[in-house]
Amino acid sequence: MDPAIWESDGVELRLNPKRPVASEGLRSFVEEALGIRAAFVLASSGSGGVAKFVVLSKAALLASARAVNAHAGLTKDDIWLGNLPTFHVGGIGIHARAYANGAKLVPMAWDAWTRDGAGFLPAIDESRATLASLTPTHLWDLVRVGARAPASLRGLFLGGGRFDPALVARAKDLGWPVWPTYGMTETASQVATSLSGDPEWLPLLSIWEARGDEEGRLWLKGEALCEGTVTGVPGRWAFHPARNEGGWMATGDACETRGRELRFLSRLDGAVKISGELVSLPVLNDRLALLGIVGLVVAVPEPRRGNELVLVCEPGHPDALERFNEALPPIEQVARVIEVASLPRTGIGKPDRAPIEEIACRRSH
């Protein structure tokens, strides 16, 4: 990313080439219909089968960057490895933090990751990077091969999913200076970060206020909130402001708070994280219904990617795996099919998720 981009009033679309989504007319809608300038637009996971884009002002991204720099004691003498893609807020955040304090940033191709760390580790050694960001999937790969942390690295931001405390502990034993984080695209990256390495309770950054409601849903308020989200299809875009009248945004997460600390519990909107990417289960199950397959797609824990998708269905669909996965990006494909004589159902006849998930977990081990 050209540093001059932060001084521009242009609207930048940053979309994942591996998860294509129709975006014709989106930039002009944001600039002309909404009157928003100097912003990034990133694709996110909608829960209703339509495209969803988060509109983040450059001011919000830089406010987040300054808060992260202050919280973690980052300076212009640090060297960032830019290893995350800039169609993710985590990747843009790296560039924003380097720009905000004048730190050096050494780029690395976002798709150069290998499961033995053969590209990542030499990149740190050669650049003498002091800072990098990874997802739990990346860290799992490094721990699996027993990779030790390069001597130059003083901070490794970990985000993009719930953390297994045992994984974090093993990484620390290998010398990795893990800093677990909690955040989302809508908050321009981090909301809370643990510099002690505690993966459970994470201290809030100074710019954030957090509270829970009676459902346990997390609400956030701070200067790094997005402008809002755009949903729909080309020619029928709709804008949804992020904040209520009091300046608070409702998240899709259940979290606990205690003082200025936060602990993530679960998603509330039917989405799951797989290798740091949000995947909407309701959207996938709508696809299942359209294909006429009697079943349910559920997520089961998987040590490397956090979760994997399993289709539990009744007999009579011998080609279910091929039909369902056809034309889907890899992150949304089911790993396998489990047949049951009869799906557990609720009193009104709908597939009963909880016992179906139990079946999937039991038969996945």
TAJO-V680505 format. One line per field, one symbol per residue. ss: DSSP state (A for helix, B for strand, O for the rest). Layout:
ss: ???
This chain:
ss: OOAAAAAOOOBBBBOOOOOOOOOOOAAAAAAAAOOOOOBBBBBBOOOOOOBBBBBBBAAAAAAAAAAAAAAAOOOOOOBBBBOOOOOOAAAAAAAAAAAAAOOBBBBOOOOOOOOOOOOAAAAAAAAOOOBBBBOAAAAAAAAAOOOOOOOOOOBBBBOOOOOOAAAAAAAAAOOOOBBBBBBBAAAOBBBBBOOOOOOOOBBBOOOBBBBBOOOOBBBBBBOOOOOBBBBBBOOBBBBBBOOOOOOOBBBBBBBBBBOOBBBBBBBOOOBBBBOOBBBBAAAAAAAAAAOOOOBBBBBBBBOOOBBBBBBBBBOOOOOAAAAAAOOOOAAAOOOBBBBBOOOOBOOOOOBOAAAAAAAAAAOOO
